[in-house]
């Protein structure tokens, strides 16, 4: 993929569509819509969201909003704060930040505190995305893989026969 943020946003929209289908496997296609750039109006104004998914479960509408950061540096906590505000104003069910280069520790802490999902996505590189689940035995995971701990957050690297796969969207808390 060329170094192009527009192509990155399209790839993220496709990734989101695949995840929504996995999250809701019995959902009829008419009850799901995934968008690239789309404008949403909240009480504090209008927002252009990079990617979003709208899911209808009966008469309940779920909204997932995604901010894409195709930056040459890690995402900072101000980006997380901005998305928290958008999630609250739009009444979204989940906010997700997708980054090409990862996240600074402050952004990870803030995202964890506010329920924002962080995905490290580099098209063309194999990635394994595992959502944060409090019930995971992080110490067992750490013993199973090469683990790097940074202030209570972990990054795992596992090797498969096909080559290295890095899990960077999996964040565990030590202790």
N, C-alpha and C positions, 0 to 999 in steps of 0.2 A: 504494500500500500504506500502510495506517495505520502510525503509529509504534508498532509492537507487536513485542516480541521473540519472541513465540510464532509469529507469522506469518513473521517473519524466519527462524526455525529451520526452518519448513516449506518456505519458498522455498529455503533452503540444501540441505535434503534432496532436493528436486526437482532442483536444480542438480547435486548429487553423483550422483544416479541417471543424469542425462544424460551426465555425464562418464564414469561407469563403462561405460555402453553404448558410448561413443566409444573408450575405452581398450581395451575387449575386445569388438570388433564381432561376433565369431563365437561369443560366449558364449550358451549357452541360458539362457532366463529362469529356469529352475529352479536354475541354478548361481550366481545372483546374488540378494542381498537388500540392500535399502537401508532403514535405519531412521531414525526420528526419535529422540526420547529413548529410550535403551536402557541398561540396567545391564550392566556387565561386571565380572567378578571377577578380580583379579590376586593375586599373592602378598602384596601390601601392603594389600589391601583392595578395596572395591567402588567403582566409579566410574560416575556417570551421564554418559553421553556424549551430546552434543547431536545429532549425526548420525553414522551409520556405514554402511559398506558391507562386506559379506562376499562374497567371490568364491571359488568352487571351480574350480580348474584341475586336473582329474583328482583326485588325492587330496591336493592342496595347497590349504590355505585361506589366502586373503589377507584381511587386515583393515585397513581404512582408517578412522581415527577423526578426527572433526571437532569442533572447539570453535568455537562461534559467539559473536561479541562485537558485540552491538548497542548499542554505547556511543556517547556523544557526543564521545569523545576517541579518540586513536590508541592502539592496543594497546601495552603496555609489555613489556619483556623478561621480567618475572616470569611472565607468561602463557605465554610460550614455554617457560620452564624447567619450569613445571607440566605442560605437554603432553609435553615430552621424558620426564619421569618416568612419565607414563601410558603412553606408547608403549612404553617399556622394560618396565614392569611387566606390561602386557597382551600383550606380544609382537606388537604391531601392526606392519604392514609400512610404514605411512605415517601421519604425523600432519599435520593440516591445520588452520590457524586462518583463519577467515573473519571479516572485520571490515567494518563499515559505514563507518568513518572512516579506515582505513588503519593504519599501523604506525610506531612510533618507530624511529629508526635503530638503537638498541641491540637492539630486537626483531628487526629485519631481519638484523643481523649474527649474532645468536645462532641464529636460525632457519637461516640459511645453514650455519653450523657444524655443526648437528645434523640437517640434512636435513628440516626442517619446512617444509611448503609454506605460503605466505601468499597468501590470496586477498582482494582488496578487492572487495566485492560490495555494490552498492546496487540493490535490485530496482527495475525500471522505467527504469533508465539503461542504455544499451548498454555492454557491457564485452567486451573481448577478453582471454581468459585464455591465456597462453602459459607453459608450464612452463619452469623454469630448465634450460637445457641448456648445458653447458660449451663445446660446440663452436660455439656461435653467435658470429659475428664481431660483437662489440658495437660496435666502431668503425663498421662499415658500417651497422648499424642506427641508430646515433646520427647519421650523416650523412643518413639517409633521412627521419628524423622530427625534429620539434621535441623537443629533449632537455634535461632538467634533470639535472645530475650533483650528487649530494650525497655526499661522502666515498666515492667509488667505486661508489655505487649510482645507477641511472638510473631515471627515470620518463619514459615516452614519451607524447606526445599526437599523435594522428593525426586528420586531418579527412577525413571521407567526404562524398559528396554529400548523404547523409541527415542530416548533422550531425556534431558532434564525438564521437569515441569516445576515451576515455582508457584507456591501458594502464597500470595501476598495480600489477598483480600480476607484471609482468615486471621482474625485477631483473637488471641486468647489472653486471659488474665491469670497471672501466676499467683497461686496462693489463695 
